[in-house]
Amino acid sequence: MKSPASLLLAAALALFALPSGAQQPAASAAAPAASAPAAAAEPAPAHAAVAAAPNGKVDPAAGEAKFGTVCVACHGQGGNSGTAANPKLSAQHPAYIVKQLQEFKSGKRPNPIMQGFASQLTDGDMKNIAAYVGAQKASPGFAKDKELVSLGEKIYRGGVQSRQLPACAGCHSPNGAGIPAQYPRLSGQHSDYTAGQLVAFRDGVRKNSAQMAQIAAKLNDREIRAVADYIAGLR
């Protein structure tokens, strides 16, 4: 049997040992929390990163610099081309610009001049350029042929039902703003350029939109000029 002194000593030792033993469960419970940052630091899957921040890597400033060395001579400052043969790019939907540049580069949209320029661009360059010009204010355009503009308005807004020709406004919107990532902005575009593209679609020269090829096939030259002129004056 232990003496009272030895019992007191044992109780004292147990008392001093308790805090150290009591902290063990807390320390082990905190361990998962400490490991959480390491798990969060692991790279997310690429599709998850895009979903979280689709424009996270787009650099409009880099796009402006690249545009200034590759594109500005033909498409004008900020994408506001002053030459009827070269399209205005300002305020265009970035996804549409990227698609066209990719198809110039691959040859899906044949154009020797544009293929030469697009071949110099990476996908990142294309996205940066598209982000830059898409954010620029578009200069207004004007209709030139008053005799044709009423016909152009009729076709653009109502189509031609007797020939199952849909209204352009159905896809490109009544004011020509288009629908982002689906249909391009048309308002204010040079009428000569728009007419040239409609003819190219109709004649099978431009083949990167089956939908537009089918629609343009139903238009005659006069109707194409009329629609293109009406589009030039859209706001």
Backbone as CSV, one residue per row, in Angstrom:
resi,resn,N_x,N_y,N_z,CA_x,CA_y,CA_z,C_x,C_y,C_z
1,MET,0.847,-1.191,0.000,0.000,0.000,0.000,0.885,1.244,0.000
2,LYS,0.495,2.239,-0.960,1.360,3.413,-1.097,1.094,4.374,0.039
3,SER,2.136,5.134,0.405,2.039,6.119,1.477,1.304,7.350,0.971
4,PRO,0.744,8.149,1.880,0.081,9.394,1.454,0.998,10.307,0.670
5,ALA,2.255,10.334,1.012,3.209,11.205,0.278,3.344,10.791,-1.164
6,SER,3.453,9.455,-1.375,3.612,8.967,-2.752,2.351,9.217,-3.554
7,LEU,1.177,9.128,-2.915,-0.084,9.405,-3.617,-0.158,10.874,-4.025
8,LEU,0.274,11.788,-3.159,0.272,13.208,-3.492,1.207,13.511,-4.662
9,LEU,2.383,12.855,-4.672,3.356,13.046,-5.755,2.771,12.575,-7.075
10,ALA,2.100,11.417,-7.060,1.512,10.883,-8.291,0.428,11.809,-8.815
11,ALA,-0.409,12.360,-7.901,-1.469,13.267,-8.321,-0.897,14.533,-8.943
12,ALA,0.203,15.044,-8.374,0.840,16.256,-8.902,1.399,16.025,-10.289
13,LEU,2.033,14.888,-10.495,2.595,14.564,-11.816,1.493,14.435,-12.856
14,ALA,0.364,13.821,-12.447,-0.750,13.665,-13.379,-1.328,15.020,-13.763
15,LEU,-1.395,15.932,-12.804,-1.951,17.257,-13.069,-1.116,18.022,-14.082
16,PHE,0.221,17.971,-13.922,1.109,18.674,-14.864,1.134,18.015,-16.231
17,ALA,0.863,16.729,-16.296,0.896,16.021,-17.570,-0.387,16.223,-18.365
18,LEU,-1.502,16.648,-17.723,-2.793,16.725,-18.374,-2.847,17.685,-19.557
19,PRO,-2.328,18.922,-19.456,-2.415,19.828,-20.610,-1.761,19.254,-21.849
20,SER,-0.614,18.669,-21.702,0.072,18.104,-22.860,-0.760,17.017,-23.490
21,GLY,-1.331,16.125,-22.636,-2.152,15.051,-23.191,-3.448,15.582,-23.758
22,ALA,-4.055,16.636,-23.160,-5.332,17.161,-23.617,-5.209,17.857,-24.959
23,GLN,-4.006,18.381,-25.296,-3.840,19.098,-26.558,-3.690,18.149,-27.744
24,GLN,-3.411,16.906,-27.516,-3.166,15.992,-28.633,-4.357,15.851,-29.569
25,PRO,-5.583,15.625,-29.056,-6.708,15.515,-29.982,-6.905,16.795,-30.783
26,ALA,-6.743,17.971,-30.155,-6.918,19.225,-30.889,-5.911,19.344,-32.004
27,ALA,-4.660,18.968,-31.710,-3.620,19.059,-32.741,-3.940,18.130,-33.895
28,SER,-4.412,16.935,-33.611,-4.709,15.987,-34.686,-5.934,16.435,-35.453
29,ALA,-6.899,17.098,-34.769,-8.082,17.585,-35.466,-7.721,18.725,-36.404
30,ALA,-6.707,19.500,-36.051,-6.305,20.621,-36.906,-5.519,20.171,-38.111
31,ALA,-5.023,18.955,-38.111,-4.179,18.478,-39.202,-4.872,18.538,-40.549
32,PRO,-6.135,18.092,-40.689,-6.767,18.191,-41.998,-6.852,19.620,-42.496
33,ALA,-7.150,20.572,-41.589,-7.225,21.973,-42.007,-5.888,22.454,-42.523
34,ALA,-4.815,22.025,-41.895,-3.479,22.448,-42.333,-3.168,21.898,-43.702
35,SER,-3.721,20.735,-44.038,-3.423,20.147,-45.337,-4.316,20.714,-46.428
36,ALA,-5.388,21.448,-46.068,-6.322,21.968,-47.058,-5.665,22.902,-48.063
37,PRO,-4.816,23.870,-47.636,-4.197,24.734,-48.633,-3.386,23.970,-49.653
38,ALA,-2.728,22.904,-49.241,-1.940,22.121,-50.198,-2.851,21.522,-51.244
39,ALA,-4.025,21.045,-50.834,-4.951,20.468,-51.795,-5.479,21.535,-52.739
40,ALA,-5.763,22.715,-52.190,-6.297,23.796,-53.023,-5.255,24.298,-54.004
41,ALA,-3.981,24.151,-53.669,-2.922,24.650,-54.544,-2.682,23.743,-55.734
42,GLU,-3.278,22.558,-55.743,-3.085,21.667,-56.879,-3.740,22.283,-58.106
43,PRO,-3.122,22.129,-59.290,-3.692,22.734,-60.496,-5.086,22.191,-60.767
44,ALA,-6.033,23.105,-61.093,-7.383,22.668,-61.438,-7.382,22.148,-62.863
45,PRO,-8.300,21.268,-63.214,-8.404,20.821,-64.599,-8.596,22.011,-65.517
46,ALA,-8.116,21.903,-66.739,-8.173,23.034,-67.663,-9.595,23.524,-67.877
47,HIS,-10.564,22.584,-68.050,-11.926,23.009,-68.304,-12.514,23.746,-67.103
48,ALA,-12.093,23.367,-65.906,-12.584,24.040,-64.707,-12.055,25.459,-64.643
49,ALA,-10.786,25.650,-65.008,-10.199,26.984,-64.986,-10.900,27.892,-65.986
50,VAL,-11.234,27.363,-67.163,-11.918,28.161,-68.171,-13.310,28.540,-67.700
51,ALA,-13.986,27.575,-67.075,-15.334,27.853,-66.595,-15.327,28.927,-65.519
52,ALA,-14.283,28.904,-64.688,-14.219,29.858,-63.587,-13.847,31.259,-64.066
53,ALA,-12.948,31.335,-65.041,-12.503,32.636,-65.541,-12.214,32.528,-67.023
54,PRO,-13.248,32.592,-67.885,-13.073,32.369,-69.315,-12.124,33.347,-69.984
55,ASN,-12.001,34.560,-69.433,-11.125,35.551,-70.048,-9.883,35.818,-69.209
56,GLY,-9.580,34.886,-68.314,-8.492,35.106,-67.383,-7.150,35.346,-68.041
57,LYS,-6.910,34.777,-69.207,-5.603,34.873,-69.845,-5.614,35.816,-71.041
58,VAL,-6.736,36.447,-71.300,-6.810,37.371,-72.427,-6.173,38.702,-72.050
59,ASP,-5.352,39.230,-72.948,-4.597,40.452,-72.667,-4.846,41.475,-73.779
60,PRO,-5.853,42.343,-73.614,-6.149,43.325,-74.655,-4.971,44.245,-74.971
61,ALA,-4.144,44.533,-73.969,-2.979,45.402,-74.221,-2.006,44.731,-75.185
62,ALA,-1.789,43.439,-74.982,-0.943,42.686,-75.912,-1.607,42.622,-77.276
63,GLY,-2.937,42.518,-77.285,-3.671,42.505,-78.544,-3.520,43.809,-79.301
64,GLU,-3.548,44.907,-78.569,-3.361,46.216,-79.203,-1.976,46.322,-79.839
65,ALA,-0.965,45.831,-79.122,0.401,45.884,-79.657,0.536,45.040,-80.913
66,LYS,-0.045,43.838,-80.886,0.027,42.950,-82.052,-0.786,43.527,-83.208
67,PHE,-1.945,44.076,-82.907,-2.784,44.688,-83.938,-2.037,45.825,-84.630
68,GLY,-1.297,46.589,-83.832,-0.569,47.728,-84.374,0.554,47.340,-85.312
69,THR,1.060,46.108,-85.201,2.151,45.679,-86.068,1.684,44.800,-87.225
70,VAL,0.520,44.150,-87.068,0.080,43.181,-88.077,-1.163,43.629,-88.832
71,CYS,-2.102,44.286,-88.154,-3.438,44.486,-88.721,-3.804,45.916,-89.082
72,VAL,-3.194,46.882,-88.415,-3.666,48.265,-88.511,-3.573,48.830,-89.924
73,ALA,-2.612,48.410,-90.712,-2.429,48.976,-92.051,-3.657,48.784,-92.934
74,CYS,-4.336,47.654,-92.758,-5.516,47.377,-93.582,-6.830,47.672,-92.859
75,HIS,-6.853,47.433,-91.552,-8.121,47.535,-90.814,-8.272,48.828,-90.023
76,GLY,-7.271,49.696,-90.083,-7.401,51.018,-89.479,-7.201,51.041,-87.978
77,GLN,-7.026,52.235,-87.469,-6.814,52.417,-86.040,-8.026,51.917,-85.257
78,GLY,-7.782,51.056,-84.305,-8.866,50.523,-83.489,-9.821,49.624,-84.249
79,GLY,-9.427,49.228,-85.454,-10.293,48.356,-86.246,-11.317,49.088,-87.074
80,ASN,-11.219,50.410,-87.140,-12.157,51.207,-87.942,-11.573,51.457,-89.331
81,SER,-11.686,50.465,-90.149,-11.136,50.535,-91.500,-11.751,51.680,-92.296
82,GLY,-10.897,52.373,-93.013,-11.377,53.451,-93.878,-11.414,53.030,-95.330
83,THR,-11.100,51.784,-95.612,-11.074,51.273,-96.980,-12.235,50.306,-97.185
84,ALA,-13.046,50.559,-98.188,-14.275,49.791,-98.396,-14.029,48.301,-98.590
85,ALA,-12.873,47.939,-99.105,-12.590,46.530,-99.366,-12.183,45.768,-98.112
86,ASN,-11.784,46.510,-97.072,-11.333,45.872,-95.830,-12.367,46.086,-94.728
87,PRO,-12.799,45.037,-94.064,-13.884,45.171,-93.094,-13.501,45.949,-91.844
88,LYS,-14.505,46.617,-91.281,-14.358,47.202,-89.956,-14.415,46.051,-88.949
89,LEU,-13.517,46.085,-87.977,-13.474,45.052,-86.934,-13.876,45.585,-85.570
90,SER,-13.888,46.876,-85.404,-14.210,47.469,-84.105,-15.593,47.054,-83.643
91,ALA,-15.698,46.752,-82.342,-16.956,46.361,-81.684,-17.481,44.998,-82.144
92,GLN,-16.676,44.282,-82.923,-17.107,42.946,-83.356,-16.984,41.961,-82.200
93,HIS,-17.853,40.946,-82.176,-17.809,39.957,-81.100,-16.475,39.212,-81.140
94,PRO,-15.719,39.199,-80.049,-14.401,38.557,-80.042,-14.411,37.108,-80.504
95,ALA,-15.419,36.343,-80.102,-15.462,34.926,-80.500,-15.553,34.789,-82.009
96,TYR,-16.255,35.702,-82.660,-16.367,35.653,-84.128,-15.032,35.965,-84.787
97,ILE,-14.333,36.969,-84.264,-13.027,37.324,-84.829,-12.046,36.164,-84.697
98,VAL,-12.020,35.538,-83.532,-11.124,34.404,-83.319,-11.442,33.280,-84.304
99,LYS,-12.708,32.997,-84.480,-13.123,31.928,-85.408,-12.641,32.223,-86.825
100,GLN,-12.822,33.471,-87.275,-12.412,33.812,-88.628,-10.885,33.735,-88.791
101,LEU,-10.154,34.212,-87.804,-8.694,34.145,-87.882,-8.205,32.699,-87.919
102,GLN,-8.824,31.844,-87.113,-8.452,30.437,-87.120,-8.737,29.797,-88.468
103,GLU,-9.838,30.194,-89.085,-10.211,29.601,-90.373,-9.418,30.191,-91.529
104,PHE,-8.959,31.437,-91.412,-8.004,31.965,-92.386,-6.702,31.171,-92.296
105,LYS,-6.254,30.965,-91.075,-4.986,30.270,-90.858,-5.024,28.843,-91.383
106,SER,-6.130,28.146,-91.162,-6.238,26.747,-91.588,-6.554,26.607,-93.076
107,GLY,-7.013,27.696,-93.688,-7.400,27.640,-95.091,-8.872,27.324,-95.293
108,LYS,-9.617,27.125,-94.217,-11.049,26.849,-94.345,-11.764,28.043,-94.968
109,ARG,-11.288,29.234,-94.673,-11.779,30.442,-95.345,-10.644,30.951,-96.223
110,PRO,-10.674,30.640,-97.509,-9.556,30.968,-98.389,-9.362,32.475,-98.582
111,ASN,-8.158,32.922,-98.358,-7.772,34.302,-98.615,-6.257,34.361,-98.458
112,PRO,-5.521,34.394,-99.555,-4.053,34.335,-99.475,-3.445,35.413,-98.584
113,ILE,-3.998,36.625,-98.639,-3.440,37.715,-97.834,-3.676,37.459,-96.355
114,MET,-4.934,37.166,-96.005,-5.244,36.947,-94.599,-4.609,35.666,-94.063
115,GLN,-4.467,34.662,-94.895,-3.823,33.435,-94.429,-2.366,33.707,-94.069
116,GLY,-1.724,34.566,-94.858,-0.345,34.921,-94.560,-0.197,35.622,-93.222
117,PHE,-1.118,36.534,-92.941,-1.060,37.239,-91.661,-1.476,36.332,-90.507
118,ALA,-2.559,35.585,-90.693,-3.065,34.741,-89.611,-2.087,33.635,-89.245
119,SER,-1.300,33.192,-90.216,-0.339,32.125,-89.941,0.746,32.569,-88.966
120,GLN,0.905,33.885,-88.798,1.901,34.413,-87.862,1.370,34.461,-86.425
121,LEU,0.068,34.213,-86.263,-0.573,34.394,-84.964,-0.803,33.081,-84.239
122,THR,-0.568,33.080,-82.953,-0.939,31.947,-82.107,-2.406,32.127,-81.703
123,ASP,-2.986,31.097,-81.117,-4.353,31.218,-80.627,-4.451,32.327,-79.573
124,GLY,-3.410,32.436,-78.752,-3.386,33.494,-77.748,-3.374,34.873,-78.381
125,ASP,-2.579,35.041,-79.450,-2.547,36.316,-80.172,-3.934,36.664,-80.692
126,MET,-4.593,35.653,-81.260,-5.920,35.882,-81.835,-6.920,36.337,-80.777
127,LYS,-6.882,35.695,-79.635,-7.810,36.067,-78.547,-7.504,37.468,-78.030
128,ASN,-6.225,37.799,-77.941,-5.853,39.128,-77.464,-6.285,40.211,-78.449
129,ILE,-6.052,39.970,-79.734,-6.454,40.937,-80.762,-7.971,41.105,-80.762
130,ALA,-8.669,39.982,-80.677,-10.135,40.020,-80.688,-10.673,40.794,-79.490
131,ALA,-10.049,40.592,-78.333,-10.483,41.315,-77.132,-10.248,42.809,-77.288
132,TYR,-9.145,43.171,-77.916,-8.828,44.588,-78.107,-9.802,45.253,-79.073
133,VAL,-9.938,44.712,-80.286,-10.794,45.378,-81.271,-12.268,45.299,-80.876
134,GLY,-12.638,44.222,-80.195,-14.026,44.091,-79.770,-14.445,45.160,-78.782
135,ALA,-13.474,45.724,-78.082,-13.768,46.752,-77.077,-13.697,48.175,-77.649
136,GLN,-13.335,48.297,-78.927,-13.203,49.621,-79.525,-14.540,50.131,-80.051
137,LYS,-14.727,51.420,-79.988,-15.961,52.032,-80.479,-15.977,52.033,-81.998
138,ALA,-17.089,51.585,-82.569,-17.195,51.500,-84.022,-17.570,52.847,-84.623
139,SER,-16.956,53.171,-85.732,-17.329,54.390,-86.445,-18.610,54.122,-87.236
140,PRO,-19.476,55.123,-87.384,-20.738,54.903,-88.107,-20.510,54.743,-89.601
141,GLY,-21.442,54.062,-90.244,-21.408,53.923,-91.688,-22.620,54.610,-92.293
142,PHE,-22.674,54.625,-93.619,-23.770,55.333,-94.286,-24.203,54.583,-95.540
143,ALA,-25.518,54.570,-95.767,-26.034,54.008,-97.009,-25.722,54.974,-98.148
144,LYS,-25.472,54.434,-99.335,-25.075,55.277,-100.462,-26.135,55.374,-101.546
145,ASP,-26.924,54.315,-101.695,-27.883,54.247,-102.802,-29.308,54.361,-102.262
146,LYS,-29.886,55.544,-102.346,-31.211,55.781,-101.792,-32.294,54.966,-102.503
147,GLU,-32.070,54.657,-103.761,-33.066,53.904,-104.518,-33.128,52.445,-104.059
148,LEU,-32.019,51.929,-103.596,-31.970,50.521,-103.201,-32.191,50.301,-101.713
149,VAL,-31.994,51.337,-100.906,-32.000,51.135,-99.465,-33.360,50.653,-98.957
150,SER,-34.456,51.073,-99.588,-35.781,50.608,-99.147,-35.946,49.123,-99.418
151,LEU,-35.431,48.649,-100.545,-35.463,47.213,-100.838,-34.599,46.459,-99.841
152,GLY,-33.441,47.007,-99.530,-32.558,46.379,-98.558,-33.202,46.275,-97.190
153,GLU,-33.915,47.312,-96.783,-34.600,47.287,-95.494,-35.678,46.207,-95.479
154,LYS,-36.415,46.100,-96.572,-37.486,45.098,-96.662,-36.928,43.682,-96.502
155,ILE,-35.827,43.413,-97.180,-35.229,42.076,-97.101,-34.603,41.840,-95.730
156,TYR,-33.887,42.851,-95.240,-33.208,42.693,-93.947,-34.199,42.440,-92.822
157,ARG,-35.299,43.171,-92.833,-36.245,43.075,-91.726,-37.311,42.002,-91.904
158,GLY,-37.683,41.722,-93.155,-38.782,40.771,-93.366,-38.470,39.579,-94.246
159,GLY,-37.300,39.587,-94.911,-36.987,38.490,-95.813,-37.879,38.509,-97.043
160,VAL,-37.906,37.393,-97.749,-38.787,37.240,-98.912,-39.481,35.892,-98.746
161,GLN,-40.705,35.924,-98.252,-41.405,34.685,-97.914,-41.644,33.795,-99.121
162,SER,-41.898,34.390,-100.287,-42.190,33.594,-101.478,-41.012,32.715,-101.898
163,ARG,-39.802,33.117,-101.468,-38.594,32.327,-101.795,-37.981,31.705,-100.552
164,GLN,-38.715,31.714,-99.464,-38.242,31.168,-98.194,-36.892,31.776,-97.791
165,LEU,-36.798,33.074,-98.016,-35.592,33.818,-97.642,-35.832,34.456,-96.280
166,PRO,-35.104,34.040,-95.246,-35.347,34.579,-93.905,-34.848,36.014,-93.760
167,ALA,-35.419,36.705,-92.816,-34.990,38.072,-92.518,-33.603,38.048,-91.885
168,CYS,-32.758,38.937,-92.338,-31.399,39.026,-91.776,-31.452,39.378,-90.295
169,ALA,-32.467,40.172,-89.932,-32.595,40.634,-88.547,-32.801,39.488,-87.576
170,GLY,-33.310,38.363,-88.066,-33.552,37.229,-87.189,-32.289,36.720,-86.524
171,CYS,-31.165,36.810,-87.213,-29.881,36.363,-86.655,-28.975,37.530,-86.273
172,HIS,-29.027,38.582,-87.056,-28.090,39.694,-86.846,-28.701,40.852,-86.061
173,SER,-29.953,40.680,-85.618,-30.706,41.632,-84.803,-31.157,42.833,-85.643
174,PRO,-32.264,43.480,-85.245,-32.809,44.597,-86.026,-31.833,45.737,-86.263
175,ASN,-30.952,46.003,-85.304,-29.994,47.109,-85.475,-28.625,46.643,-85.950
176,GLY,-28.520,45.361,-86.296,-27.262,44.846,-86.831,-26.217,44.516,-85.801
177,ALA,-26.618,44.470,-84.526,-25.649,44.192,-83.455,-25.236,42.737,-83.391
178,GLY,-25.988,41.849,-84.032,-25.661,40.434,-84.002,-25.939,39.806,-82.658
179,ILE,-25.544,38.555,-82.529,-25.709,37.815,-81.279,-24.334,37.279,-80.897
180,PRO,-23.770,37.727,-79.768,-22.412,37.309,-79.383,-22.215,35.802,-79.441
181,ALA,-21.064,35.413,-79.984,-20.610,34.022,-80.098,-21.427,33.204,-81.092
182,GLN,-22.432,33.822,-81.718,-23.211,33.089,-82.714,-23.207,33.785,-84.072
183,TYR,-23.661,35.053,-84.083,-23.784,35.778,-85.347,-23.084,37.118,-85.242
184,PRO,-22.316,37.494,-86.257,-21.494,38.706,-86.160,-22.288,40.005,-86.222
185,ARG,-21.677,41.018,-85.677,-22.189,42.383,-85.800,-22.019,42.822,-87.251
186,LEU,-23.054,43.472,-87.809,-23.000,43.944,-89.193,-23.134,45.459,-89.308
187,SER,-23.754,46.101,-88.333,-24.106,47.516,-88.465,-22.886,48.384,-88.760
188,GLY,-23.079,49.263,-89.758,-22.028,50.201,-90.120,-20.930,49.626,-90.995
189,GLN,-21.030,48.351,-91.350,-19.977,47.732,-92.166,-19.997,48.314,-93.580
190,HIS,-18.828,48.416,-94.198,-18.736,48.915,-95.576,-19.645,48.091,-96.486
191,SER,-20.465,48.758,-97.265,-21.395,48.036,-98.136,-20.657,47.219,-99.187
192,ASP,-19.540,47.729,-99.693,-18.781,46.980,-100.696,-18.260,45.668,-100.115
193,TYR,-17.798,45.721,-98.868,-17.288,44.502,-98.232,-18.416,43.503,-98.003
194,THR,-19.540,43.967,-97.455,-20.661,43.068,-97.195,-21.167,42.437,-98.483
195,ALA,-21.304,43.238,-99.522,-21.763,42.709,-100.808,-20.787,41.666,-101.341
196,GLY,-19.502,41.938,-101.206,-18.498,40.980,-101.674,-18.582,39.650,-100.951
197,GLN,-18.844,39.690,-99.646,-18.949,38.451,-98.877,-20.214,37.677,-99.228
198,LEU,-21.314,38.379,-99.461,-22.551,37.702,-99.856,-22.385,37.016,-101.214
199,VAL,-21.705,37.684,-102.131,-21.434,37.070,-103.437,-20.524,35.854,-103.273
200,ALA,-19.533,35.981,-102.406,-18.612,34.860,-102.169,-19.351,33.661,-101.564
201,PHE,-20.268,33.920,-100.653,-21.085,32.838,-100.101,-21.957,32.220,-101.196
202,ARG,-22.594,33.068,-101.973,-23.513,32.591,-103.013,-22.805,31.760,-104.081
203,ASP,-21.603,32.199,-104.446,-20.882,31.537,-105.535,-19.987,30.396,-105.074
204,GLY,-20.025,30.092,-103.785,-19.246,28.961,-103.277,-17.775,29.242,-103.064
205,VAL,-17.391,30.516,-103.119,-15.995,30.885,-102.871,-15.702,30.851,-101.380
206,ARG,-16.615,31.387,-100.606,-16.485,31.346,-99.143,-17.378,30.212,-98.623
207,LYS,-16.749,29.249,-97.964,-17.461,28.025,-97.597,-17.485,27.749,-96.094
208,ASN,-17.202,28.759,-95.296,-17.105,28.494,-93.854,-18.405,28.761,-93.097
209,SER,-19.530,28.859,-93.829,-20.845,28.956,-93.191,-21.888,28.405,-94.157
210,ALA,-22.310,27.177,-93.919,-23.321,26.555,-94.776,-24.628,27.343,-94.724
211,GLN,-24.951,27.874,-93.562,-26.177,28.641,-93.395,-26.181,29.873,-94.293
212,MET,-25.071,30.609,-94.298,-24.998,31.819,-95.116,-24.938,31.479,-96.603
213,ALA,-24.332,30.370,-96.957,-24.287,29.954,-98.352,-25.699,29.682,-98.878
214,GLN,-26.522,29.037,-98.055,-27.901,28.732,-98.446,-28.732,30.006,-98.591
215,ILE,-28.518,30.947,-97.694,-29.273,32.204,-97.748,-28.837,33.049,-98.944
216,ALA,-27.541,33.215,-99.122,-27.027,34.050,-100.204,-27.390,33.486,-101.574
217,ALA,-27.572,32.168,-101.664,-27.928,31.532,-102.934,-29.285,32.000,-103.448
218,LYS,-30.092,32.582,-102.545,-31.435,33.030,-102.929,-31.485,34.509,-103.292
219,LEU,-30.332,35.167,-103.260,-30.268,36.597,-103.541,-29.660,36.871,-104.911
220,ASN,-30.258,37.807,-105.638,-29.638,38.231,-106.899,-28.709,39.408,-106.623
221,ASP,-28.001,39.848,-107.647,-27.006,40.902,-107.450,-27.622,42.192,-106.914
222,ARG,-28.773,42.553,-107.429,-29.420,43.798,-106.992,-29.829,43.704,-105.527
223,GLU,-30.363,42.579,-105.134,-30.762,42.394,-103.746,-29.564,42.405,-102.804
224,ILE,-28.472,41.834,-103.253,-27.258,41.841,-102.435,-26.770,43.265,-102.228
225,ARG,-26.746,44.054,-103.286,-26.318,45.453,-103.152,-27.249,46.216,-102.219
226,ALA,-28.550,45.936,-102.327,-29.535,46.640,-101.506,-29.367,46.305,-100.033
227,VAL,-29.227,45.032,-99.719,-29.054,44.614,-98.321,-27.752,45.180,-97.757
228,ALA,-26.687,45.095,-98.532,-25.391,45.579,-98.065,-25.428,47.079,-97.792
229,ASP,-26.139,47.824,-98.642,-26.214,49.277,-98.461,-27.054,49.620,-97.231
230,TYR,-28.122,48.882,-97.015,-28.955,49.118,-95.838,-28.162,48.832,-94.561
231,ILE,-27.407,47.746,-94.560,-26.581,47.375,-93.398,-25.573,48.474,-93.061
232,ALA,-25.008,49.083,-94.093,-24.002,50.129,-93.862,-24.558,51.284,-93.053
233,GLY,-25.842,51.550,-93.188,-26.433,52.668,-92.470,-27.076,52.310,-91.138
234,LEU,-27.015,51.052,-90.758,-27.613,50.629,-89.476,-26.852,51.212,-88.297
235,ARG,-27.583,51.549,-87.254,-26.974,52.059,-86.014,-27.340,51.126,-84.870
